[in-house]
């Protein structure tokens, strides 16, 4: 994953990463009500954890911070 070492990404890469973060955030939001159930899918749980991790970093991170998309 050497491409992660670049200090600057193209606008297309940044757009795709922002869309992925938005999709993960949407999956986590849908899964929030599911977490009360006993059988939560691993995918929803992983999306929730990843979305929470993205929110811990500053808005300037290249992953398309969920807060800066709203």
N, C-alpha and C positions, 0 to 999 in steps of 0.2 A: 504494500500500500504506500509506495513512495510518493504518490500524488498528494498525500496528506501533508507532506513536508513543504509544499510550495507556500510562499508567504502571501501570494495573491492568486485567486482563481478567476477564470473568465466569468462574465455575467451569466452565461448559460449554465455553467456549473453551479454558481451561487443560486440561480433560479431553481434548478432541479433539487438542490439540497433544501432550499426553503420549502418547496412543495412536499418533499419527503417529511420534513419536520411537521408541516401542517397536517399531513395524513396521519402521522403518528399521534399528534395531539388530538385529532378527531377520533381516532381509534381508542385512545386513552379516555377521552370524554365519554364515549359510548360505553366503555368498559367500567366506568366509575360506578354505575349502578349494579353492574355484574359482580363487583368485588364483594358484595354482601352475600352472594350465593356461594355455596360450597364448591361448585365446579366451575371455576374461572379458567378460561383457556390460557395456555402459556403464552400465546401470541399477544393477547390483550394485556396480560400482566407485564410482559416485556416492553410493550409499547408504552405503558403507563410509567414504568421505571425509566425508560429512555427519555420520555417527555419531561419527567421530573428532573432528570439529570441535566437536560438542555437548559431548563429554567434556572439552574444554579450558576450558569456562566453569564458573563456580561453580554449585553446586546450586540457588541461588536464581534462576537464570535462568527466564524464563516459558515456555521451550520444553519443559519436562518433561524434566529432566536424566536420562539413562539410569541413572546411578549411584543417584540417589535413588528410582528405581522398584524397585530390587531389595530 
